[in-house]
Amino acid sequence: MGPGYGLEAFVSGQVMGFLLVVARLGSALVFMPGFGESYVFARARLALALVICLALYPATPVPPIPAGDLAMVARLMAAEVTVGLWIGLAARAIFTALEFAGAQIGQVSGLANAFGPSLGSFQGATMVATFLLVGGLAAMFATNTHYVIIRALLYSYQVFPFGQPILGDMASQMVKAVQASFYIGLTLAAPFLVMGMILNLGLGLANRMMPNLPVFFVAGSVLIGAGFLILAVAVPSMLHTFMDRFSQWFGSFVF
């Protein structure tokens, strides 16, 4: 009875510890860019999350948890899910900078299309926003940034100790993440905003000098052509800049 009981307690403690790791890391991966995209099969996402949690479990400071104390298990589970959701949602908020930049570019350059597919986190995304989002996901895996994400999930136990969510700091950092997302989005779309202002000002002056000029048709063609040209030149730098800021956030959890 003694050895059997000890083995049973050990196995149950390890299982509960693994479930608590899944509570934090799995909750983060639900919203994590690249790992929690809605157009990926749910079974594939679940299997990948379980494999990552199982691989990182021995390196985490999560101790074996006795299954008998249900109140303590429920408290720890709620704390770990809160931290995991914060990590995933903050990362998603920063990644939304690409969608915000794409939306601004589409509106300025006349490349917005209400009937385009919305692969992002909000409906009504323009074709440019979808293009930047897919390009950002491809760049994330091509530059091995997904390893930075996995490392950050493991280091999150140093920033937020096991079972101890720091709600005040989490709220302030979420605000900073959203603020940084808007700043990055405006930075990426800045060349197109300047281009739109200059072209619209020039076309307005041309219309004043030539009232019979069909400005609407001329402006649409000029804006679309200039938008495609600047987009083709600026996309590599835009993705490089965004990947640097995205990796920087995961490296420090502070923006």
WOJOWO-V330297 format. One record per pair of residues at least 12 apart in sequence whose ideal C-beta (glycine too) atoms are under 7 Angstrom apart, sorted by sequence separation. I is the first residue (numbers start at 1). J is the second residue. If there is no record, write none. Layout:
# WOJOWO-V330297
<<I:J> <I:J>>
This chain:
# WOJOWO-V330297
<<118:130> <203:215> <35:48> <113:126> <117:130> <120:133> <112:126> <113:127> <116:130> <119:133> <111:126> <119:134> <203:218> <111:127> <203:219> <111:128> <29:49> <106:126> <99:120> <106:127> <99:121> <103:125> <106:128> <26:49> <29:52> <99:122> <103:126> <105:128> <106:129> <199:222> <102:126> <199:223> <96:121> <99:125> <102:128> <103:129> <25:52> <26:53> <102:129> <196:223> <199:226> <22:50> <25:53> <92:121> <102:131> <99:129> <102:132> <22:53> <25:56> <101:132> <102:133> <195:226> <21:53> <98:132> <99:133> <18:53> <21:56> <98:133> <192:227> <195:230> <21:57> <98:136> <192:230> <18:57> <21:60> <191:230> <21:62> <95:136> <20:62> <191:234> <17:62> <20:65> <17:63> <17:64> <17:65> <16:65> <14:64> <188:238> <13:64> <16:67> <13:65> <36:88> <13:66> <188:241> <10:64> <23:77> <27:81> <188:242> <12:67> <20:76> <24:80> <28:84> <32:88> <16:73> <20:77> <23:80> <27:84> <31:88> <23:81> <26:84> <27:85> <30:88> <31:89> <33:91> <184:242> <24:83> <25:84> <28:87> <29:88> <32:91> <33:92> <20:80> <24:84> <28:88> <23:84> <27:88> <31:92> <184:245> <33:95> <87:156> <83:156> <180:255> <83:160> <177:255> <176:255> <39:119> <173:253> <100:181> <104:185> <173:254> <83:165> <100:182> <80:163> <82:165> <90:173> <94:177> <109:192> <79:163> <86:170> <90:174> <93:177> <97:181> <101:185> <105:189> <108:192> <79:164> <93:178> <96:181> <100:185> <104:189> <108:193> <79:165> <94:180> <76:163> <90:177> <94:181> <97:184> <101:188> <105:192> <109:196> <86:174> <93:181> <97:185> <101:189> <104:192> <108:196> <104:193> <97:188> <60:154> <159:253> <59:154> <61:157> <56:153> <60:157> <52:150> <56:154> <145:243> <152:250> <148:247> <62:162> <135:235> <139:239> <143:243> <61:162> <145:246> <149:250> <145:247> <148:250> <34:137> <136:239> <140:243> <148:251> <33:137> <135:239> <139:243> <34:140> <136:242> <33:140> <34:141> <110:220> <34:146> <110:223> <111:224> <109:223> <110:224> <109:224> <111:227> <32:149> <109:226> <110:227> <109:227> <105:227> <28:153> <105:231> <25:153> <98:242> <97:242> <95:246> <94:246> <94:249>>
